[in-house]
Amino acid sequence: MKLGNHIKARRQDRGWTQKDLAEALSVSRQTVIAIEGGRYDPSLPLAFAIAGVFECRIEDLFYPVEKP
């Protein structure tokens, strides 16, 4: 199953750059770009870290995407 996400919108709502989020998560900017673009599904620990940074539940950030 592929995941979609609301990370870019959450990040932009806070006025953060991709670099800001990457630093908060201790990952590369390229990792943030790939997650936001749906090209990389984060590990469960990273998904929890992302939810922690945005002070929300994982379910508020990620959703299943149906394959055509």
N, C-alpha and C positions, 0 to 999 in steps of 0.2 A: 504494500500500500504506500502510495506517495502522499506526502503532507504538503499542505499549503500553510501560509502563516501571515500574521498581521504584524510582524516585527518591524518592517520598514515604517509603517504608519505610527506605531508606538514610539519608535526612535525619533521620527520627525516631530511628533507631538511634544516631545521633550526638548527639541532643538538640538539634538545630538547628531554628530557626524558618525559615519561608519567607523571611523578611527576611535571616537569616544566610546562607542559600544564595544568595540574590539578590546580596548584597554580595560574596560570594566569587567569583561569576561576572560581576560588573559588569553585571547586568541588573536589570530592575524586578521587584518582588515579583509583579506581575501576570503577568509572563512565566513565573515559576516556577509560579504557580497554574495557568496554561494548560497548561504542559508536564505537570505532575503529573496534571492532569485529562484528559489526552489530547486536548485541544482544539487543541494546537499542537505540531507536530513540529519540534524544533530543527534549525538548520542543522548541517552536519557540523562546522564549527569549534566551535560551541557544544556539540555532543554530545561532542567530544573534551575540551572544557573541563570539562564535567560529570564525565566519566569521570576526568579528572585530579584534580578536587577529591575524589572518592571513592576515588581510587587503585585503579581497576579498569579493565577493558576495556569498551568501548562495548557489546559483546555481553552483558555482565553486567547492564547497565542497561535496554537496549531489546530488544524482541521484536516480531515481526510479529503483527498481529491480523487474523484472517480476517473479511471482511465477510459479513454474513448474506445 
